[in-house]
Amino acid sequence: MEVDPGASCKTVRYPQEDQIYVVLKGSATAVYDSAPVALATEDFLYLPATLPHGLRNISAAPVTVVVMGYRTAGFAPAVMPPHPLKDNIANVPLELVGSHPSSTHYRLLLGDSSQTRDRIDIGSVVTSLFLMEIDAGGTNFPHHHPREEEIYLVLDGKGEQVAGSGKDGVAGRYSAGVGDAYYYRANATVGYYSAPKVTSRILCIRSWQPGLQPGSRPK
C-alpha cells in the first residue's frame, strides 16, 4: 500500500482478522485505537483483531507499507496487548537458525504466542515473520513446511527462488529480484539462492494454512 503525502486511510476494525504493518519506505502515523503511533522505514507493528486502526501520512513524501491480514476464525483469540507492539527491523539481531546454512542470517521479528525466540510473540495464526539476509552466493536451501503457507518478498538483491510441488515433486529455480513476491502453499518446496557478489534481503511470513492448524483434521 502506498499513501501519498497528506493522505490517510480511514480507520477500520476487523472482528476476526489480525494485521501486521511493515513500513518499506517513508514514515507515517498509525492510528491505534485512536492513539497515534509513529512509524519509520522498516518499523513493524502488530494490530490485533477487533482493534480500530488506520494510517495517516503527514510527511512530505509517499510512504509504502506492506499490510498483512490473517483471519482468526477457529483460532484462540489473541490477548489484547496493553500497548502497541512495534519495533524496527534493525533493532532485531541477526542470528543463525537451526540446521539452516550459515550463509543465511535471520532477524526473528514476530511469532505466535507459543514462541519465546522472536522480538514479538503474540497471536496464533502467524507462526513467523522474519527477515532473511543471505550472503552473496549463499542459500536458504530447499525445504518444506507440512502445515504452513509462506510468502517471500525480495527487498534487496537478486537470485533464484526455489518453488516446487512438494517433498516428492520437482523443484524449479526462478529468477527473483527486488519487489518479486512468491506464495507457497503448505508442503510446497521453498528456498532461495542469492546471486554471486550480491547479498539478498527477503521479508518472509509463515502462517498456518486454513484447515491445517493444530487441532484440525487435514482434508
N, C-alpha and C positions, 0 to 999 in steps of 0.2 A: 504494500500500500504506500502511495506517495501523497503527502499532504503539502499543498502549496503554502507559501508564506501568508500568514494572516487567516488561513482557513482552519476548519475544525471538522471533526466527526462527531455526530450527535451522540449523546450519552445513551447507552443501550444496557440491557440486562438480560442475561440468558439463564433461565432456571436450571437447565441441565447441560451446561457447557462450560468447561474450564477454558481459559485462553492464556496464551503467553505472547508478550510483545518482545521482539528483538530489534533494536534500532541498528540499521545497517549504515546509515549516513545521515548526519544532521542532528538537530536537537528539537525537543518538543516537550509539552507538558501533558501528562496523562491525567485524566480525571478519575480518581479512585474513590468511589462512594462520596462524591462531591469535594474531596480533598485533592489539591494539586500535587503531582509527583513529577519532579524534573527528570527528564530523560536525555542522555547524551549518546553519542555514537558508541555502539557496542554495549549499551546497557540492555539488560533483560529484566522483565517484570512479569510476575505471576498474577493472574486475575482469576480468582475462584468463581465458580458458578454462583449465581444469584447476585453478584456484586455489580452495582451500576458503574459503568466505566465509559470513557471516551478519550479523545485525543485532540489537542489544540497545538497549532504551530504558530508561536508568537515570534519566531525568528525571521531573519531576512532571506533565508534560503529554504528550498524544499527539504523535507525530511522523508526518508524511506524506512519503512518499518515492516518486518515480517510479522504477520499475525497468524497464530496457530490456534485452532479451536478443536476441542476434543469433547465429544458427547459423554456425559457422565451417567446416563441411564443404565441401571444394572450394576453400578459400582457403589461402594460405600462413599457417602458424601465426604468431601474434604472438610477439615476443621477450618473455620474462618480465621485467618491469621490476625493477630492483634494490631498489626501494622503492615504496610506494603512490603512485599518480599521482592527486593530489587538489588541488583549488583551489576558490576561491569565485567565483561569477559576477561579483560586484562588483569583483574584482581584475583582470578581463579588460577592457581598454579598449574603448570604443565606437569604431567606425570605419565608414567607407563602403566598400562592396564593389562593384568592377567598374562595370557600367553601371546598377546599381540606383539608384532615385531617392534624392535627398539627404534625403528625409523619412524614410527607413528607415536606422537605425543598427544595427550588428551587434556582438555580442560573440562572437568565434570561440572556442568552448570546446574542442572536440576534433575532430580529423580523422584520416585514415588515415596510415600511415607514409610515404606518398609526399609528404605535405604538409609545409610549414615555417611556415605562417601562424598556426596555432592554438596555444592555450596548451598543449594536449597533442596530440601526433601519434603515433599508435600503432595497430596492428591493420590489418585490410584489408577488413572488411565495412562498418563505418560510415564514410561519407565526410565527414560534417559534423554535429556537434552545435553548435547556436548559439542565441543569444537575439537576437530582433529587438525593437528599441524603435522604434515607429512614431509619428511626430508626430501630433497632433490633425489630422484631416482628411487625413493623408498616406496613402501607399500603398506596398505592395510589389507592383508591377504584375504582372499575369498572365504566367506563363512556363511552360516545360516542362523536364523532365529526361528524356531519352530512355531511360536505362537505370536510373535510380534511383527508389526509392519514398521517400515522405516522410510525416511526421506533424507536424501543428501542434497545440499545446496552448496555449490562451489563459490566461495567468496574471493579467493585469490589463487593464482597459479593455473596450471593445466596438467592434464594427464589422460589416463584411460580409466573409465568407470567400468567395473565388472557388473554384469547383470545376467542372471541365469534362471533357469526354470526350477531349480531345487537341488537337493542333495545328490540325486542321481541323474540330473539333467545336464545340458551343455551350458557352460558359462561363456558368454561373449564379452569382448572388451570393446568399449565405445569411447570415442573422443569426447573429452569433457573440458570445458573452460569456464571462466567467470560467468556467473549467472545461470549456469545449467543446473537443473534440478532433476533428480531421479527418485521415483517412488518404487518401493519394494514391498510386495505382499509377504505374509508370513511364509517362511521356509524357502523364499527365493534366495539365490546366490547373490551376495553383495560384497563388494570390495573396491579398491582403488589403487592405481599405480601412478605415482607422481612422475612427471616428465623429467628427464635428465636436466640438471642445472636449474630446476625450478622447484621451489617449496610451495606446497599447496595448503590452503586453509579451507576446511569444509565444515559447515554447520550441519549437524545431524540431529534428528529427533526420532525416537523409537517409542512405540506405544502398543498396547495390547490390540490385536486385531479383533474387531467385534465378533463375539461368539467363541473366542479362543482364550478369553481371560481366565484366571484361576477360578475354579468352581463351576465353569461352564463345560458343556459336553461338545467337543469338536464334531462338526457335521461331516 
